[in-house]
Amino acid sequence: MAPLTLGGIIMNTDQAMTAFIDSYFHAVKGFTAALQAAVSPYKISFEQYQIMRDIATGRIETLTDIVKLRGVTKPAIARQIGSLLRLGYVQQKTAQADHRRRLLALTHTGANVEQTITTSARRRFQAITRHMGATPLAELTTLLGQLNAALEATASA
């Protein structure tokens, strides 16, 4: 394999891997800390916020939708939903067309919490966009999508 170049520096595979892992974890740690600061006053995790956001935006209606979207197990999502139900942020309703389906909806309190967290996260994202520029951030988003696809394609390697 040909040497890799990062920031004008030629690296072998191990050096490039170390640089990638360091950069990735520092970026994820920083962004996660900002998101955690936004969700912690409401006693929820970032994963639970994602569920609330997906309900608010209409991306999901049921627990099964979340399982498909996130690629996680039903018991894991059921635990997250259970916490949101106990906190009074989410409610389940029986679908009229199919009484076996349990539809998820935000409560009034849940909608307010989701909107407050989203506003905070949006402000942080806008600050990052101003600092980096929209084009590099869009390119990073594309690269992360490609990385995810590569990870899925090489999972058994």
C-alpha positions in Angstrom: 0.0 0.0 0.0 1.3 3.5 -0.9 2.2 5.9 2.0 -0.6 8.2 3.1 -0.3 11.9 3.3 -1.9 13.9 6.0 -1.5 17.7 6.2 1.5 17.4 3.9 3.2 14.8 6.1 3.9 11.3 4.7 2.8 8.6 7.1 2.7 4.9 7.2 -0.6 3.1 7.8 -0.1 2.9 11.6 0.8 6.6 11.9 -2.2 7.6 9.8 -4.5 5.3 11.8 -3.3 6.8 15.0 -3.7 10.4 13.7 -7.2 9.5 12.5 -8.3 7.9 15.8 -6.9 10.8 17.8 -8.6 13.4 15.6 -11.9 11.5 15.6 -12.1 10.9 19.3 -11.2 14.5 20.1 -13.9 15.8 17.8 -16.5 13.4 19.0 -15.6 14.0 22.6 -15.9 17.8 22.2 -19.2 17.6 20.3 -20.6 15.0 22.7 -19.7 17.2 25.7 -21.6 20.1 24.1 -24.6 17.9 23.4 -24.5 16.3 26.9 -24.5 19.8 28.5 -27.7 20.5 26.6 -29.5 17.3 27.6 -28.3 16.8 31.2 -30.6 19.3 32.9 -33.5 17.2 31.6 -32.1 13.9 32.9 -31.9 12.3 29.5 -29.1 11.0 27.4 -28.1 12.1 23.9 -29.6 8.9 22.6 -32.9 9.7 24.3 -32.8 13.2 22.8 -32.3 11.7 19.4 -35.4 9.6 19.9 -37.4 12.7 20.9 -36.0 14.6 17.9 -36.9 11.8 15.6 -40.5 11.8 17.0 -40.7 15.6 16.7 -39.6 15.7 13.1 -41.8 12.7 12.1 -38.8 10.4 11.2 -40.2 7.7 13.4 -43.6 6.6 14.7 -42.9 3.4 16.5 -40.3 1.6 18.5 -39.7 -0.6 15.5 -39.0 2.5 13.4 -36.2 3.5 15.8 -34.7 0.0 15.8 -34.5 0.2 12.0 -33.2 3.7 11.9 -30.5 3.3 14.6 -29.6 -0.3 14.0 -29.9 -1.2 17.7 -31.9 -3.9 19.5 -35.5 -3.6 20.5 -34.7 -4.1 24.3 -32.2 -1.3 24.2 -34.7 1.1 22.6 -37.5 -0.1 24.9 -35.3 0.9 27.9 -34.8 4.3 26.4 -38.5 4.8 25.7 -39.4 3.5 29.2 -37.3 6.3 30.7 -38.8 8.9 28.5 -42.3 7.6 29.4 -41.5 7.8 33.2 -40.1 11.4 32.7 -43.4 12.3 31.0 -41.7 13.4 27.8 -43.2 10.7 25.5 -46.5 8.9 25.4 -47.7 5.8 23.5 -51.0 5.7 21.7 -52.7 2.8 20.0 -52.9 3.2 16.2 -56.5 3.4 15.0 -55.9 1.5 11.8 -54.0 -1.3 13.6 -54.5 -1.8 17.3 -51.3 -3.8 17.6 -49.2 -0.8 16.7 -48.1 1.6 19.5 -47.4 5.0 18.2 -45.0 7.3 20.0 -45.7 11.0 20.5 -44.1 13.8 22.5 -46.1 15.1 25.4 -46.4 18.9 25.7 -43.5 18.9 28.2 -41.5 16.6 25.9 -42.1 18.9 23.0 -40.8 21.9 25.0 -37.8 19.9 26.2 -37.0 18.7 22.7 -37.3 22.3 21.3 -35.1 23.8 24.0 -32.3 21.2 23.5 -32.6 21.5 19.7 -32.2 25.3 20.0 -29.1 24.9 22.1 -27.6 22.3 19.7 -28.5 24.5 16.7 -26.6 27.4 18.2 -23.6 25.3 18.8 -23.8 23.8 15.3 -24.1 27.3 13.8 -21.0 28.4 15.7 -19.1 25.5 14.4 -20.3 26.3 10.9 -19.2 29.9 11.2 -15.8 28.8 12.4 -15.2 26.0 9.9 -17.2 27.3 7.0 -20.3 25.6 5.4 -18.3 23.9 2.6 -15.8 22.1 4.8 -18.5 21.1 7.2 -20.6 19.6 4.3 -17.5 17.8 3.0 -16.9 16.4 6.5 -20.5 15.2 6.7 -20.0 13.5 3.3 -16.8 11.9 4.5 -18.4 10.6 7.7 -21.1 9.0 5.6 -18.5 7.4 3.4 -16.6 6.2 6.5 -19.8 4.7 7.9 -20.4 2.9 4.6 -16.8 1.6 4.6 -17.2 0.4 8.2 -20.3 -1.5 7.3 -18.8 -2.9 4.1 -15.7 -4.1 5.9 -17.3 -5.2 9.2 -16.1 -8.8 8.8 -12.6 -7.9 7.7 
